[in-house]
Amino acid sequence: MGSTSERVEGVAEQIGGKIKKGIGKLIGNQQMEAEGAATELKGKAKEEAAKAAERAKGKVQEVAGKIQGAVGRAMGDDAAEAEGKAREIEGSAHQKVNH
């Protein structure tokens, strides 16, 4: 399963957990409330793990772009340098989006 689908699944679990927790509280069922809270936390953990994986991918892309840009610059290849810079910026943006 990809990071995006893991993230969506985590958010869905959080919502389901909040609903179950709220219903449990409303009807005075402490077990249901606790189960809902646990599901909510599990969903949050899943979402955060997916975000961390995406940040790591972005960092790899950023570093690879820096290397590609430096090699392009050293070789006098403007296209490779520009492509590396674009890749670096894209990786950096990917990290920021998943914060």
C-alpha positions in Angstrom: 0.0 0.0 0.0 1.4 3.4 -0.9 2.0 6.2 1.6 -0.9 8.3 0.3 -3.4 5.4 0.8 -1.9 4.8 4.2 -2.4 8.4 5.1 -6.0 8.4 3.9 -6.7 5.2 5.8 -5.2 6.8 8.9 -7.4 9.8 8.6 -10.5 7.5 8.1 -9.6 5.6 11.2 -9.2 8.8 13.2 -12.7 9.9 12.1 -14.2 6.5 12.9 -12.5 6.5 16.3 -13.8 10.0 17.1 -17.3 9.0 16.2 -17.2 5.8 18.2 -15.7 7.6 21.2 -18.4 10.3 21.0 -21.2 7.8 20.8 -19.7 5.9 23.7 -19.5 9.0 25.8 -23.0 10.0 24.8 -24.5 6.7 25.8 -22.3 6.3 28.9 -20.4 3.2 27.5 -16.9 3.6 28.8 -15.6 0.6 26.9 -16.9 1.9 23.6 -15.4 5.3 24.4 -12.0 3.8 25.1 -12.1 1.7 21.9 -12.9 4.8 19.9 -10.1 6.7 21.5 -7.7 3.8 20.7 -8.9 3.6 17.1 -8.4 7.4 16.8 -4.8 7.1 18.1 -4.1 4.2 15.8 -5.3 6.2 12.9 -3.1 9.2 13.9 -0.1 7.0 14.2 -0.7 5.5 10.7 -1.1 9.0 9.2 2.1 10.2 10.8 4.1 7.2 9.7 2.9 7.8 6.1 3.8 11.4 6.3 7.3 10.5 7.6 7.8 8.1 4.7 6.8 10.8 2.2 9.2 13.3 3.9 12.0 10.7 3.6 11.2 10.3 -0.1 11.3 14.0 -0.6 14.7 14.3 1.2 16.2 11.6 -1.1 14.8 13.5 -4.1 16.2 16.8 -2.8 19.7 15.3 -2.2 19.7 13.5 -5.6 18.8 16.8 -7.2 21.6 18.6 -5.5 24.1 16.0 -6.7 22.7 16.1 -10.2 22.9 19.9 -10.2 26.5 19.9 -8.9 27.6 17.3 -11.5 25.9 19.3 -14.3 27.6 22.5 -13.1 31.0 20.8 -12.9 30.6 19.4 -16.5 29.2 22.7 -17.9 25.9 21.0 -18.7 23.3 23.7 -18.1 20.4 21.3 -18.8 21.6 18.8 -16.2 22.2 21.5 -13.7 18.7 23.0 -14.3 17.1 19.6 -14.1 19.0 18.9 -10.8 17.8 22.2 -9.3 14.2 21.4 -10.3 14.5 18.0 -8.7 15.9 19.5 -5.6 13.1 22.1 -5.3 10.5 19.4 -6.0 12.0 17.2 -3.2 12.0 20.1 -0.8 8.4 20.9 -1.6 7.4 17.3 -1.1 8.9 17.4 2.4 7.0 20.6 3.3 3.7 19.3 2.1 4.0 16.2 4.4 4.9 18.1 7.5 
